[in-house]
Amino acid sequence: MTRHRLPAPPLPAGRPRLVVTGFMGTGKTSSGREAAARLALPFLDLDEVVARRAGVSIPDLFATRGEVGFRALERAVVADSGRLSACVVATGGGAPMDAGSFAHLAAGSLVAVLTGTPDELARRLAENGGRPLLGGNDPARIAALLHERREAYATAGQPLDTGGRTPREVAAALAERYRAAMGGHTVRISVSGPHGPYPDVVRRGAPAGAGPEVRTALPGAVLAVLVADAAVDGSAGEQVAVSLRAPGLRVERVVLPAGEAAKTLDVVAALWSRFVQLGVDRTSVVVAVGGGAVLDAAGFAAATYARGVPLVNVPTTLLAMADAGVGGKTAIDHDGAKNSVGAFHHPRLVLADPAALASLSIRDLRAGLAEVVKMAVTASPLVLDVLEAMPVGRGGAPADLAWIVEQAVRMKAAYVAEDAADTGLRHTLNLGHTIAHGLEGAGAFGLPHGEAVAIGLVAESRFGEARGITPPGTTVRLEALLARLHLPVTPPPGLDGAAIAAAIGSDKKRRGGRAVVVVPAPGGAELVEDVDPLELLTFLHAEVRR
Ligand SMILES: NC(=O)c1ccc[n+]([C@@H]2O[C@H](COP(=O)([O-])OP(=O)(O)OC[C@H]3O[C@@H](n4cnc5c(N)ncnc54)[C@H](O)[C@@H]3O)[C@@H](O)[C@H]2O)c1
């Protein structure tokens, strides 16, 4: 068995975090939580995360592993939390003492250090039942610890005195500071491409701002050919068209069949013909508006016509915002072989409007969620913690899709930056896909791709645990989260094992009928080669006919 490490790449910046730290008893958790609610941002209490990782409460963790054991876990969680953007993070009181891990969190954050007098802190702590580090709540012991930490707190961030203030008042002050520091900050994620970095803008109403954005990205553009998915031509498509005309671009419109039906040679050939009629040249821009399928087809037409016409993507599904719209892969299906004809062609700009997802079917939304969960497992595990706590609405739809899109674009952009040509680290994105492609290839019950990925994710994680690569407990956790999002975690009964194994063996990633599998690993993923497809199927935990 050959194994290759696939470490988590550095992530591009998103919106800043608000970090709330300070001594115990200063109200970091309650005021941090309240500030997050006021700012409509997710909230993470890092002590809670540490306790969840340890599987025991913080006092029990101190009792069994001592302060050293606690700090080791805390260090990893603090560093991981620096991978999230746009959230409120309350740390444990000792976190700033570890300057190395705290620096990961503080970079790109607004850090508020809550302060209070030893007497006031002792009174609050007594009301809350005390803390393991203090033994009793003796003000002298508190003063000594405060003294020990004074330098770390002084350099960690801006102090905020909590004396005589309720947690609500502190929260209001925190939210105010964050808003003031943010200004009119919108989400602009920088993605690397062959023509230099290009922006992926995640903003409500982004299509209506297409005109100025395209002008900035492509100052010499004269003609815009707007190629839209039939499902969104009258909504996002119309908004983009109106906005593009404002700065004087000539706009011509083409509507493609909705969804996968767009990814045929006939559709692309018709697009090429239209480009000829319109006089498309390199001063033109193809603006693709729609789901992953239309982006793939329009992108392929733009990649191949005149050896490459500039492309702008306006993704309108979660999958397209999180995945297909970023990274330069374009393709069509041919003779039943999915994505078999394609080219790399990076967009010059991506405009994603999370509000467009309101009209998306819940099934299509879930398809995107499966891919977001997949990326989070390896690139930013705390996204999973946030998703576990985020309220879910209709059919498992999480409440804050804009936040999810922001994190997903950052994760995808990170893999693209490290491996633009998809020859190494980007293989991490195949997590869950060896089994998913097997299920899809065997035509298993018409499973949509996202559902096949969810099933594959769980089975491949279970395989990784059995091989001693994936940390124990990963699979159980994934199962619970995917079920929360109404995604399946096992296939329906009665699968034809031989057909699935054959499909896995003939997958693009095959090596001599054996499978290549990506599994979650500490700090990222591992690629495992030379796996027997039939062995892999035993991890589906389903009835499989041999
Ligand atoms: N290029 C890449 O890197 C990449 C990555 C992942 C997937 N893909 C490709 O993406 C495709 C899947 O993408 P998808 O999940 O977006 O599916 P899709 O493009 O088929 O869209 C799903 C459905 O939603 C409709 N739709 C689109 N936006 C809508 C909106 N805002 N409201 C209502 N309906 C809307 C579409 O018309 C379609 O019927 C596959 O072909 C896959 O191969 C490409």
The ligand as an SDF file (V2000), in Angstrom:
LIG
                    3D

 44 48  0  0  0  0  0  0  0  0999 V2000
  -15.7170   22.5170  -13.4040 N   0  0  0  0  0  0  0  0  0  0  0  0
  -15.6210   22.0500  -12.1970 C   0  0  0  0  0  0  0  0  0  0  0  0
  -14.6230   22.2390  -11.5050 O   0  0  0  0  0  0  0  0  0  0  0  0
  -16.7700   21.2880  -11.6330 C   0  0  0  0  0  0  0  0  0  0  0  0
  -16.7650   20.9360  -10.2740 C   0  0  0  0  0  0  0  0  0  0  0  0
  -17.8580   20.2610   -9.7700 C   0  0  0  0  0  0  0  0  0  0  0  0
  -18.9270   19.9480  -10.5880 C   0  0  0  0  0  0  0  0  0  0  0  0
  -18.9110   20.3050  -11.8970 N   0  0  0  0  0  0  0  0  0  0  0  0
  -20.0300   20.0040  -12.7760 C   0  0  0  0  0  0  0  0  0  0  0  0
  -21.1410   20.7770  -12.3220 O   0  0  0  0  0  0  0  0  0  0  0  0
  -22.3510   20.1220  -12.6740 C   0  0  0  0  0  0  0  0  0  0  0  0
  -23.2690   20.1010  -11.4910 C   0  0  0  0  0  0  0  0  0  0  0  0
  -23.5040   21.4280  -11.1060 O   0  0  0  0  0  0  0  0  0  0  0  0
  -24.8040   21.8620  -10.2880 P   0  0  0  0  0  0  0  0  0  0  0  0
  -24.9250   21.0580   -9.0710 O   0  0  0  0  0  0  0  0  0  0  0  0
  -24.7470   23.3260  -10.1870 O   0  0  0  0  0  0  0  0  0  0  0  0
  -25.9720   21.3500  -11.2080 O   0  0  0  0  0  0  0  0  0  0  0  0
  -26.6620   21.9620  -12.5110 P   0  0  0  0  0  0  0  0  0  0  0  0
  -25.8100   22.9200  -13.2040 O   0  0  0  0  0  0  0  0  0  0  0  0
  -27.1430   20.7830  -13.2670 O   0  0  0  0  0  0  0  0  0  0  0  0
  -27.8870   22.7540  -11.8820 O   0  0  0  0  0  0  0  0  0  0  0  0
  -28.8700   22.0440  -11.1680 C   0  0  0  0  0  0  0  0  0  0  0  0
  -30.2560   22.5400  -11.5470 C   0  0  0  0  0  0  0  0  0  0  0  0
  -30.4780   23.8110  -10.9370 O   0  0  0  0  0  0  0  0  0  0  0  0
  -30.9380   24.7500  -11.9110 C   0  0  0  0  0  0  0  0  0  0  0  0
  -30.5500   26.0490  -11.3910 N   0  0  0  0  0  0  0  0  0  0  0  0
  -29.3650   26.6850  -11.4710 C   0  0  0  0  0  0  0  0  0  0  0  0
  -29.3690   27.7820  -10.7080 N   0  0  0  0  0  0  0  0  0  0  0  0
  -30.5860   27.8830  -10.1510 C   0  0  0  0  0  0  0  0  0  0  0  0
  -31.1930   28.7910   -9.2520 C   0  0  0  0  0  0  0  0  0  0  0  0
  -30.5270   29.8350   -8.7310 N   0  0  0  0  0  0  0  0  0  0  0  0
  -32.4890   28.5940   -8.9050 N   0  0  0  0  0  0  0  0  0  0  0  0
  -33.1720   27.5310   -9.3900 C   0  0  0  0  0  0  0  0  0  0  0  0
  -32.6440   26.6110  -10.2170 N   0  0  0  0  0  0  0  0  0  0  0  0
  -31.3630   26.7890  -10.5890 C   0  0  0  0  0  0  0  0  0  0  0  0
  -30.3220   24.2740  -13.1910 C   0  0  0  0  0  0  0  0  0  0  0  0
  -31.0590   24.7230  -14.3000 O   0  0  0  0  0  0  0  0  0  0  0  0
  -30.4260   22.7620  -13.0370 C   0  0  0  0  0  0  0  0  0  0  0  0
  -31.7020   22.3180  -13.3810 O   0  0  0  0  0  0  0  0  0  0  0  0
  -21.9630   18.7470  -13.1600 C   0  0  0  0  0  0  0  0  0  0  0  0
  -22.0580   18.7100  -14.5500 O   0  0  0  0  0  0  0  0  0  0  0  0
  -20.5190   18.5860  -12.7180 C   0  0  0  0  0  0  0  0  0  0  0  0
  -19.7830   17.7340  -13.5690 O   0  0  0  0  0  0  0  0  0  0  0  0
  -17.8560   20.9710  -12.4290 C   0  0  0  0  0  0  0  0  0  0  0  0
  1  2  1  0
  2  3  2  0
  2  4  1  0
  4  5  1  0
  4 44  2  0
  5  6  2  0
  6  7  1  0
  7  8  2  0
  8  9  1  0
  8 44  1  0
  9 10  1  0
  9 42  1  0
 10 11  1  0
 11 12  1  0
 11 40  1  0
 12 13  1  0
 13 14  1  0
 14 15  2  0
 14 16  1  0
 14 17  1  0
 17 18  1  0
 18 19  2  0
 18 20  1  0
 18 21  1  0
 21 22  1  0
 22 23  1  0
 23 24  1  0
 23 38  1  0
 24 25  1  0
 25 26  1  0
 25 36  1  0
 26 27  1  0
 26 35  1  0
 27 28  2  0
 28 29  1  0
 29 30  1  0
 29 35  2  0
 30 31  1  0
 30 32  2  0
 32 33  1  0
 33 34  2  0
 34 35  1  0
 36 37  1  0
 36 38  1  0
 38 39  1  0
 40 41  1  0
 40 42  1  0
 42 43  1  0
M  CHG  2   8   1  16  -1
M  END
$$$$
